[in-house]
Amino acid sequence: PYTYTWSNGASGSSINVNPTTNTTYTVTAKDADNRTATDNVTVTVNPPAPVILTFSIEPRSGLKPLTVTFSATGTGTPYWSFGDGGHFSGWSGTYVYQNAGTFEASLTVTSGGSSVRQSAIITVTAPPPLVEITLLSNTRGIGVGDSTGSGNDENKLPAYWMSPPATLAGMTPYITVSCEAGQRWYLKIYRSADAEPELVWFTGPGEHQVCGPLPNNFLGLIIGVQTGGVKVHLLVVRGVVAPTARLMTNEKWVPKYLDPKPLN
């Protein structure tokens, strides 16, 4: 009879093994006279086929800079390519698209000599440009009150509105006035026809931010003083507006159109 000894410590003429990599096993056979012989057996392990089980990248559209979150599961070695020169090795993470454009974000998983691939289209849009729209411009100034401090006075600033479908909503108004240093004056801000105007006090000459972003149903402004005098020279709104929007004012009942001017 023969006895068999294997390099992994097992014995017997045959053994069961389950290596994860290519492995060579040496077997030594011995007879009753203690004569021996050796041989090698190599077990080749074929890597599993690459598989993508789940794939996600969100959001797939938005304004730059756009941060996307990507993740996947599967079998093999993952490699992400984001279509703009960016790459990542791993199953999940985040990526920032700095430029506008359309990009193919893809995941390639390899195992052995095989690979599988899945992709998605990412659309990155440049934000609308910031613009300034002049609502009122008067070098001499629209006056309210006087230098003698003769009492309360108010003046309604020229009415204005946006031609449909554009509006002033979301834009921020600024007013430029001339007056004595320390002069107190106020604005009544009419945000809607159903609400009382908001009264906001200001001090001194120069440019002043009227309020925050305007609502959809903004109606207009009244400027006033209790004593002294103020002159309004410029009223503008700044922010984002559709490039095709045109503003119509009704200054002294003469309709005219004013186009947005880019700020950047």
C-alpha positions in Angstrom: 0.0 0.0 0.0 1.0 3.7 -0.4 0.6 6.6 1.8 0.2 10.2 0.5 1.2 13.4 2.2 0.2 16.8 0.7 2.0 20.1 1.2 -1.1 21.6 2.8 -1.0 18.9 5.5 -3.7 16.7 4.1 -3.4 13.0 3.4 -4.9 10.5 1.1 -4.7 9.7 -2.6 -7.1 12.6 -3.3 -8.1 15.8 -1.4 -10.6 18.6 -1.7 -9.2 22.2 -1.9 -10.8 25.6 -2.5 -8.0 28.1 -3.1 -8.8 31.8 -4.0 -5.7 32.2 -6.1 -3.7 29.9 -8.4 -2.0 27.4 -6.0 0.4 24.5 -6.5 0.2 21.5 -4.2 3.0 19.0 -3.8 2.1 15.3 -3.0 4.6 12.8 -1.7 3.8 9.1 -2.1 5.6 6.4 0.1 5.4 2.6 -0.3 5.9 -0.1 2.3 9.7 0.0 1.7 9.8 3.7 2.4 10.5 4.5 -1.2 9.1 7.9 -2.1 8.0 9.9 -5.1 6.8 13.4 -5.4 4.6 15.3 -7.8 3.0 18.7 -8.2 -0.6 19.6 -8.9 -1.5 23.2 -9.8 -5.1 24.4 -9.3 -5.9 27.4 -11.5 -8.6 29.8 -10.1 -10.6 31.6 -12.7 -11.7 35.1 -11.4 -15.4 35.7 -11.2 -17.0 37.6 -14.1 -17.3 41.4 -13.5 -20.8 42.4 -12.5 -22.5 45.8 -11.8 -25.5 45.1 -9.5 -26.6 48.6 -8.7 -25.7 52.0 -10.3 -26.7 55.5 -9.3 -25.6 59.0 -9.9 -27.7 62.0 -8.9 -28.6 64.7 -9.7 -28.2 64.3 -13.5 -28.8 68.0 -14.3 -28.4 71.4 -12.6 -26.5 74.6 -12.5 -22.7 74.7 -12.3 -20.9 74.0 -10.1 -22.9 70.8 -9.9 -22.1 68.3 -7.1 -23.2 64.7 -8.0 -23.3 61.7 -5.6 -22.5 58.4 -7.2 -22.6 54.8 -5.9 -22.6 51.3 -7.2 -22.2 47.7 -6.1 -20.9 44.7 -7.9 -18.0 42.3 -8.4 -14.7 43.4 -9.7 -12.6 46.6 -9.7 -14.6 49.8 -10.2 -13.4 52.8 -12.1 -15.5 56.0 -12.7 -15.0 58.4 -15.6 -17.0 61.6 -15.4 -16.6 62.8 -19.0 -14.7 66.0 -18.2 -11.4 64.5 -17.4 -12.2 63.6 -13.9 -11.8 60.0 -12.6 -12.3 58.0 -9.4 -11.4 54.5 -8.3 -13.9 53.2 -5.8 -17.6 52.3 -5.5 -19.0 55.5 -4.2 -18.3 59.2 -3.6 -19.1 62.7 -4.8 -17.9 64.7 -7.8 -18.2 68.4 -8.7 -18.7 69.5 -12.3 -17.2 73.0 -12.6 -18.1 73.7 -16.2 -21.3 73.8 -18.2 -21.9 71.1 -20.8 -23.2 67.6 -21.4 -21.1 64.8 -20.0 -21.2 61.0 -20.0 -20.4 59.7 -16.5 -19.5 56.0 -16.7 -18.6 53.1 -14.4 -16.3 50.4 -15.7 -15.8 47.2 -13.6 -13.0 44.8 -14.5 -12.2 41.3 -13.3 -9.6 39.1 -14.9 -9.6 40.0 -18.6 -13.3 41.0 -18.7 -15.1 44.2 -18.1 -18.6 45.6 -18.0 -19.7 49.3 -18.3 -22.7 51.4 -17.4 -23.2 55.2 -17.9 -25.5 58.2 -17.5 -25.7 61.6 -19.2 -25.1 64.6 -16.9 -26.2 68.0 -18.1 -24.7 71.0 -16.4 -26.0 74.5 -17.2 -24.5 77.9 -16.6 -26.5 80.0 -14.2 -28.4 82.9 -15.8 -26.3 86.2 -15.8 -26.8 88.8 -13.2 -28.2 92.0 -14.7 -29.1 95.5 -13.7 -32.3 97.2 -14.9 -32.7 100.9 -14.6 -36.2 101.8 -13.5 -35.6 105.5 -13.0 -32.7 107.8 -13.9 -32.8 111.5 -13.3 -29.7 113.6 -13.2 -31.5 116.6 -11.6 -33.4 114.3 -9.2 -37.0 113.8 -8.3 -37.5 115.9 -5.2 -39.4 115.3 -2.0 -39.6 117.9 0.8 -37.3 121.0 0.8 -34.3 122.4 2.6 -36.5 124.6 4.8 -37.9 121.7 6.7 -41.4 122.8 6.1 -43.1 119.5 7.0 -44.1 116.1 5.8 -43.9 115.4 2.1 -44.1 112.3 -0.1 -43.6 111.5 -3.8 -44.7 108.4 -5.7 -41.9 107.0 -7.8 -42.8 106.2 -11.4 -44.8 103.0 -11.8 -43.2 100.1 -13.6 -43.9 96.5 -14.3 -42.6 93.7 -16.4 -44.1 92.6 -19.7 -45.5 89.1 -19.3 -44.3 86.5 -18.6 -41.2 88.1 -17.0 -41.4 89.8 -13.6 -39.2 91.6 -11.2 -39.6 88.8 -8.7 -36.4 87.8 -7.0 -34.5 90.9 -8.0 -33.1 93.3 -5.4 -33.9 97.1 -5.7 -31.4 99.9 -5.0 -32.1 103.6 -4.8 -29.6 106.5 -5.1 -30.5 109.8 -3.5 -28.8 113.2 -2.7 -29.5 115.0 0.5 -27.7 116.5 3.5 -25.6 114.2 5.7 -27.8 112.9 8.5 -31.0 113.6 6.6 -33.7 111.0 7.6 -36.1 109.8 4.9 -38.3 106.8 4.3 -39.7 104.5 1.7 -43.1 102.9 1.7 -42.7 99.5 0.0 -45.9 98.2 -1.6 -45.5 94.4 -1.8 -49.1 93.6 -2.8 -52.5 95.2 -3.2 -53.8 93.3 -0.2 -51.1 94.3 2.3 -50.3 97.5 4.0 -47.0 99.1 2.8 -43.8 98.4 4.7 -42.3 101.6 6.1 -38.4 101.6 6.1 -36.3 104.5 7.3 -32.9 105.5 5.8 -30.3 108.1 6.6 -28.1 110.2 4.3 -27.2 110.4 0.6 -25.8 107.7 -1.7 -27.0 104.3 -2.8 -29.2 102.3 -0.5 -30.6 98.8 -0.8 -34.4 99.2 -0.6 -35.2 95.7 0.6 -34.6 92.0 -0.1 -35.7 90.2 -3.3 -39.0 91.4 -4.6 -42.1 89.3 -4.6 -44.2 88.5 -7.7 -46.9 91.1 -7.0 -44.6 94.0 -6.1 -46.4 97.3 -6.9 -44.0 100.1 -6.2 -42.5 102.7 -3.8 -43.3 106.0 -2.2 -40.4 108.2 -0.8 -41.0 110.6 2.0 -39.5 112.9 4.6 -40.8 114.4 7.8 -38.4 117.4 7.6 -35.8 118.5 5.1 -35.5 117.3 1.6 -34.2 114.4 -0.6 -33.8 114.0 -4.3 -34.0 110.6 -6.1 -31.5 110.2 -8.9 -31.5 106.5 -9.7 -33.6 103.4 -9.0 -32.4 100.0 -10.3 -33.0 96.3 -9.7 -30.2 93.8 -9.8 -30.4 90.0 -10.0 -31.4 87.3 -12.4 -33.9 87.8 -15.2 -34.7 86.1 -18.4 -32.4 87.4 -21.2 -35.4 88.1 -23.4 -37.3 90.0 -20.7 -38.0 93.7 -21.4 -39.1 96.1 -18.7 -41.8 98.7 -19.5 -42.0 101.8 -17.4 -44.7 104.4 -17.5 -42.8 107.6 -16.6 -45.0 110.7 -17.3 -47.4 108.5 -19.2 -44.8 107.8 -21.9 -44.3 104.0 -22.2 -40.8 102.9 -23.0 -38.8 99.7 -22.9 -35.6 99.2 -21.0 -33.3 96.2 -21.6 -31.4 94.4 -18.9 -27.7 95.3 -18.7 -25.2 92.5 -17.7 -23.4 93.0 -14.5 -20.7 90.2 -15.1 
